C-alpha cells in the first residue's frame, strides 16, 4: 500500500539498508506481472517511462515487494523446495541488483509449522530491521473458548528477522516487532482483504488533513436493499452522495468505523471498517474516495508529502498527484504495482 519518507536505519541492522537521497527527476515504480518477472521503471514528469531493469523469477512466484526509500526496492521471492518454502531477498538500487546483499533464507530457519507456507509479508521496523512474515489458517488461539459451531477459521503467524549479514542466524518470533513501520511494511493480503490491526495501524500512520473548503463527510446510518449499514454522506454543494448505496455490492460494503482526510490539496478521504461478508473481527479494509462519488476508488497510494497515486476501480490507469496537481498518467502496469516515495 502507501509508503513514507526514508527512516534512519540502525547501525546493527543493515538488512533494510540506509536511506538514499533522490538524485534524478521523477520517481520509480516496480511491477510484477503474470510471466514471472519484475520490472523497475523511472517515470518522468508527464508520465514518460524508462525501464531500468527486468528480473525473471521462478515459475509461479508471488513476490513481496516494498520500497525502502526513493531509490531502494526490496523484493522477497518465496521458492518452493522439498522442505517447504525458502525465501530469496534481493535489494535493487536505482533499478540495479545489489548482488552483495542478496540473501537466501532456508525453509529450516522457520518453525516447523510455518515451513510449508510461503512468505506473504515484509516488515520494516522504525529502527531499520527487516522481518518476514508467514500466515496460515488453523486453530484459533484460545480455541477452547470459541463456539464449536463457529465455522470461522483462526489465523496462525510466524515472523523471522533477516540476519544483518548473509549466513548469520535468523531470529524467529510469534508476534511482529513492536516498532514495525506500518507504512513501509506490506500487509497481510488474503482473498482481497487484509488483517484488521495492520490496516488500522497503516491508516493511523497516514497524514491528517483538513477537508477542502465546501466539502464535508459525516458518518450516517443508511439502509441498502433492506439492510442497515454504518455509512458516510459526502456533501459538496449542490451534490450529496451516500455510501453504501444501491450500486454497492454487499460483498464489498464496509461498515464505516473511521473517516480520514489525508491530503491537504485533494478531496481524498479513507473510509475504514470491517466487511460483513468476512468473519467479524478477522478482517477490515479501507475504501478511498476522491470527492463525492458513489463508487470508491480502486486504490490510493501515499508517495510521501502531499503526493498520491490513485486508480479508478476495474482500471489499470493511475493518476499521480503532487500538491493537488496531476503530474502523470500511467497505464498498462497490471495489478501488482509499487510506487517509490519521493
C-alpha positions, 0 to 999 in steps of 0.5 A: 500500500502507501509508503513514507519518507526514508527512516534512519536505519540502525547501525546493527541492522543493515538488512533494510539498508540506509536511506538514499537521497533522490538524485534524478527527476521523477520517481520509480515504480516496480511491477510484477506481472503474470510471466514471472518477472519484475520490472523497475521503471523511472517515470518522468514528469508527464508520465514518460517511462524508462525501464531500468531493469527486468528480473525473471523469477521462478515459475509461479512466484508471488513476490513481496515487494516494498520500497525502502526509500526513493531509490531502494526496492526490496523484493522477497521471492518465496521458492518452493523446495522439498522442505517447504518454502525458502525465501530469496531477498534481493535489494535493487538500487536505482533499478540495479541488483545489489548482488552483495546483499542478496540473501537466501533464507532456508525453509529450516530457519522457520518453525516447523509449522510455518515451513510449508507456507510461503512468505506473504509479508515484509516488515520494516521496523522504525529502527531499520530491521527487516522481518518476514512474515508467514500466515496460515489458517488453523486453530484459533488461539484460545480455541477452547473458548470459541463456539464449536459451531463457529465455522470461522477459521483462526489465523496462525503467524510466524515472523523471522528477522533477516540476519544483518549479514548473509549466513548469520542466524535468523531470529524467529518470533510469534508476534511482529516487532513492536516498532514495525513501520506500518507504512513501509511494511506490506500487509497481510493480503488474503482473498482481497482483504487484509488483517484488521490491526495492520490496516488500522495501524497503516491508516493511523500512520497516514497524514491528517488533513483538513477537508477542502473548503465546501466539502464535508463527510459525516458518518450516517446510518443508511439502509441498502436493499433492506439492510442497515449499514454504518455509512458516510454522506459526502456533501459538496454543494449542490451534490450529496452522495451516500455510501453504501448505496444501491450500486454497492455490492454487499460483498464489498460494503464496509461498515464505516468505523473511521473517516480520514482526510489525508491530503491537504490539496485533494478531496481524498478521504479513507473510509475504514471498517470491517466487511460483513461478508468476512468473519467479524473481527478477522478482517477490515479494509479501507475504501478511498474516495476522491470527492463525492462519488458513489463508487470508491476508488480502486486504490490510493497510494501515499508517495510521501508529502502531499503526493498520491497515486490513485486508480479508478476501480476495474482500471489499470490507469493511475493518476499521480498527484503532487500538491493537488496537481496531476503530474502523470498518467500511467497505464498498462502496469497490471495489478501488482504495482509499487510506487517509490516515495519521493 
